[in-house]
């Protein structure tokens, strides 16, 4: 089993409140050898430097991801606040956004987190670590990794013609009060039984709330993570407030839990 090591230097403060965390990743450049290229995430507070030492992985091969978090004096940060029942949330997405996973690395001490995963296909993947050092704001830091092999042909991300999807016997509809970049929008998921069309009212808390939403722009430069307005609801609706930082095409993943199983429903929209 090979090991992927990510070194996160500095504390990048990107907190936008508990309900909506956004990050502009436009300063991050990709190359044909991503793991060898240091990238920088810019904010008014700090610069996060990423460096990776790794062997290239094959698709489907188990990998251990280790994340080391240090301050600007290169000292490990070892105290973190719990955020939605976890010390760290790690989002993994492929470059074309066809693949999505939400992992929770284990804190093993001395500023290190670790988690095992498998990358399903060759190509580029973005790792997005979301955590809160004690006494600081919510922090989001990212890095690209390369999985060897021939990268699958990628199609341009296209907005969905319909915002109703069926996932695991559930019919999920996404609606907005309006769509516009740079302002708060009401975003509502409505969940029904796909066969009977009856409202589903037995959703369970997932990581301490009714659900979670991650949105990423088609160019992978914008990341938004939001939590529901109603923490204790059980359906059939799940209301959120979201801000899309820039116009463009975004892919949205809604995550909910029912009957002890987490289900994910994806939507692609165009934000004017």
Phi and psi in degrees as a GROMACS rama.xvg file:
@    title "Ramachandran Plot"
@    xaxis  label "Phi"
@    yaxis  label "Psi"
@TYPE xy
-89.1789  168.269  UNK-2
-130.731  133.613  UNK-3
-102.131  124.149  UNK-4
-117.491  126.969  UNK-5
-117.881  130.765  UNK-6
-109.399  114.508  UNK-7
-102.041  110.381  UNK-8
-103.043  130.183  UNK-9
90.582  166.577  UNK-10
-114.333  111.568  UNK-11
-94.657  109.958  UNK-12
-89.155  115.662  UNK-13
-131.102  27.0965  UNK-14
-69.1233  135.062  UNK-15
-127.404  30.037  UNK-16
93.4904  166.367  UNK-17
-72.0137  -21.9313  UNK-18
-88.5796  -24.5818  UNK-19
-150.21  106.62  UNK-20
-109.165  123.699  UNK-21
-123.754  153.364  UNK-22
-143.292  128.249  UNK-23
-87.9706  114.527  UNK-24
-105.66  25.914  UNK-25
-68.4302  -18.1662  UNK-26
-81.0278  -2.04733  UNK-27
-96.4434  125.011  UNK-28
-107.543  142.436  UNK-29
-102.146  154.006  UNK-30
-142.592  175.004  UNK-31
-68.8655  -14.1458  UNK-32
-128.844  70.0786  UNK-33
-63.7534  -37.8599  UNK-34
-69.1255  -17.9173  UNK-35
-93.4796  -8.24994  UNK-36
-101.435  114.993  UNK-37
-66.9487  138.739  UNK-38
-119.821  162.321  UNK-39
-131.374  132.219  UNK-40
-106.542  120.44  UNK-41
-98.6757  141.171  UNK-42
-148.144  176.093  UNK-43
-73.3446  -13.4121  UNK-44
-101.191  -35.8549  UNK-45
-163.759  170.329  UNK-46
-117.683  129.11  UNK-47
-97.9786  123.204  UNK-48
-102.727  131.703  UNK-49
-113.991  135.148  UNK-50
-137.687  144.125  UNK-51
-129.656  132.784  UNK-52
-115.472  115.116  UNK-53
-158.534  155.915  UNK-54
-90.761  150.563  UNK-55
-72.7464  143.264  UNK-56
-97.437  156.568  UNK-57
-95.9419  150.772  UNK-58
-56.3293  137.712  UNK-59
81.8995  -1.04946  UNK-60
-87.3734  132.088  UNK-61
-67.1017  131.449  UNK-62
-125.513  143.485  UNK-63
-102.043  117.465  UNK-64
-94.0503  125.044  UNK-65
-117.799  128.438  UNK-66
-117.092  122.241  UNK-67
-108.353  124.152  UNK-68
-110.173  123.711  UNK-69
-126.998  160.792  UNK-70
-89.4774  -175.336  UNK-71
-71.3445  -9.63327  UNK-72
-99.0955  14.5836  UNK-73
64.6116  26.3137  UNK-74
-101.03  139.344  UNK-75
-61.3295  139.922  UNK-76
-93.9274  122.558  UNK-77
-122.59  3.52122  UNK-78
-122.37  126.813  UNK-79
-134.217  148.737  UNK-80
-85.6358  144.247  UNK-81
-72.1926  130.859  UNK-82
-127.78  111.108  UNK-83
52.2491  54.5387  UNK-84
72.0318  0.90362  UNK-85
-134.075  154.785  UNK-86
-82.7321  -25.7284  UNK-87
-147.625  139.345  UNK-88
-112.973  131.271  UNK-89
-121.744  115.033  UNK-90
-95.4816  131.903  UNK-91
-119.879  122.397  UNK-92
-133.921  145.127  UNK-93
-76.8941  162.439  UNK-94
-57.467  -38.4008  UNK-95
-87.6141  3.61428  UNK-96
66.2887  16.6372  UNK-97
-78.0404  -21.5199  UNK-98
-116.272  137.637  UNK-99
-142.701  136.852  UNK-100
-146.37  148.658  UNK-101
-123.99  108.076  UNK-102
-112.444  164.786  UNK-103
-132.603  89.8116  UNK-104
-59.5424  148.022  UNK-105
-87.9846  134.953  UNK-106
-80.7138  117.945  UNK-107
-106.989  4.01402  UNK-108
100.633  164.345  UNK-109
54.9271  37.6048  UNK-110
75.5969  9.07404  UNK-111
-106.071  140.355  UNK-112
-123.57  148.933  UNK-113
-143.319  147.716  UNK-114
-156.53  150.031  UNK-115
-104.144  143.5  UNK-116
-157.607  173.185  UNK-117
-130.092  136.25  UNK-118
-92.8112  126.793  UNK-119
-75.4402  -22.9766  UNK-120
-150.539  168.654  UNK-121
-69.706  162.68  UNK-122
121.729  -163.131  UNK-123
-101.112  140.275  UNK-124
-132.097  142.646  UNK-125
-105.138  131.152  UNK-126
-103.458  126.775  UNK-127
-121.846  107.958  UNK-128
-95.4366  128.303  UNK-129
-123.723  115.497  UNK-130
-154.659  168.41  UNK-131
-132.677  100.903  UNK-132
-60.7938  139.492  UNK-133
-56.9853  129.275  UNK-134
85.0868  -1.54491  UNK-135
-119.819  175.191  UNK-136
-82.2913  169.822  UNK-137
-58.8077  137.527  UNK-138
-124.276  135.39  UNK-139
-126.443  125.108  UNK-140
-137.307  148.128  UNK-141
-134.658  161.592  UNK-142
-157.603  149.638  UNK-143
-97.6999  144.326  UNK-144
-130.15  158.205  UNK-145
-115.478  129.488  UNK-146
-104.642  124.096  UNK-147
-71.2073  164.619  UNK-148
113.535  175.857  UNK-149
-75.3883  122.436  UNK-150
-68.5867  131.139  UNK-151
-60.4352  150.374  UNK-152
-63.3664  132.859  UNK-153
-110.192  134.416  UNK-154
-99.4151  149.266  UNK-155
-62.0416  139.288  UNK-156
-69.6135  124.599  UNK-157
-113.693  137.248  UNK-158
-59.2858  144.642  UNK-159
-68.2733  139.111  UNK-160
-71.6327  -28.7811  UNK-161
-130.025  139.78  UNK-162
-101.235  35.4651  UNK-163
-123.653  125.824  UNK-164
-128.313  152.682  UNK-165
-110.182  125.877  UNK-166
-135.943  116.836  UNK-167
54.2395  42.4839  UNK-168
81.1037  7.5412  UNK-169
-117.266  136.37  UNK-170
-99.1711  119.232  UNK-171
-118.67  126.78  UNK-172
-115.399  133.94  UNK-173
-107.776  133.047  UNK-174
-139.223  149.542  UNK-175
-124.375  149.495  UNK-176
-69.5627  -32.3614  UNK-177
-166.617  169.31  UNK-178
-125.574  122.434  UNK-179
-164.105  137.526  UNK-180
-72.7763  150.514  UNK-181
81.853  11.6999  UNK-182
-145.532  156.645  UNK-183
-67.6344  131.628  UNK-184
-122.991  144.246  UNK-185
-82.8829  123.752  UNK-186
-123.968  122.935  UNK-187
-127.166  127.773  UNK-188
-97.3358  132.809  UNK-189
-118.95  127.368  UNK-190
-120.076  125.301  UNK-191
-127.714  164.439  UNK-192
-71.9596  126.522  UNK-193
-65.3419  -28.1313  UNK-194
-87.2606  -48.7284  UNK-195
-91.2579  -16.3855  UNK-196
66.6567  14.1772  UNK-197
-80.9229  143.06  UNK-198
-59.99  140.1  UNK-199
-92.7736  120.505  UNK-200
-122.259  17.7197  UNK-201
-121.51  34.3678  UNK-202
-62.8616  144.978  UNK-203
-106.051  156.289  UNK-204
-60.2297  135.547  UNK-205
-117.898  114.572  UNK-206
54.3357  42.118  UNK-207
84.8226  5.36537  UNK-208
-148.15  174.824  UNK-209
-64.5912  -26.894  UNK-210
178.748  178.125  UNK-211
-137.843  149.344  UNK-212
-132.862  132.474  UNK-213
-119.763  135.24  UNK-214
-128.796  134.975  UNK-215
-133.622  136.379  UNK-216
-70.7594  158.291  UNK-217
-60.4455  -29.6054  UNK-218
-89.4491  4.92753  UNK-219
63.1976  23.3764  UNK-220
-98.386  -15.6688  UNK-221
-121.717  131.63  UNK-222
-127.879  129.928  UNK-223
-131.114  131.684  UNK-224
-128.441  118.94  UNK-225
-127.855  154.914  UNK-226
-119.892  156.252  UNK-227
-69.2565  155.688  UNK-228
-69.0674  -30.0609  UNK-229
-112.847  107.141  UNK-230
-73.054  -28.1583  UNK-231
-108.775  11.7813  UNK-232
-70.8773  172.246  UNK-233
-135.784  14.7933  UNK-234
98.6596  178.008  UNK-235
-78.4711  -8.92242  UNK-236
-106.005  150.668  UNK-237
-133.322  100.413  UNK-238
-88.826  138.247  UNK-239
-130.16  160.36  UNK-240
-116.722  127.969  UNK-241
-133.592  148.077  UNK-242
-122.517  118.712  UNK-243
-88.5664  117.468  UNK-244
-66.1938  -30.0227  UNK-245
-139.844  159.477  UNK-246
-71.8469  161.309  UNK-247
136.402  -172.772  UNK-248
-89.5104  133.745  UNK-249
-128.309  145.576  UNK-250
-104.732  134.495  UNK-251
-118.174  134.555  UNK-252
-119.271  116.959  UNK-253
-94.3762  134.069  UNK-254
-121.474  126.525  UNK-255
-139.813  168.272  UNK-256
-133.131  136.101  UNK-257
-146.632  137.321  UNK-258
50.6632  42.58  UNK-259
65.4383  17.1747  UNK-260
-122.07  131.743  UNK-261
-84.6781  132.312  UNK-262
-123.56  146.708  UNK-263
-119.651  131.016  UNK-264
-122.337  122.577  UNK-265
-98.3436  145.403  UNK-266
-137.653  148.872  UNK-267
-121.604  127.023  UNK-268
-130.87  163.278  UNK-269
-113.896  122.881  UNK-270
-101.718  116.985  UNK-271
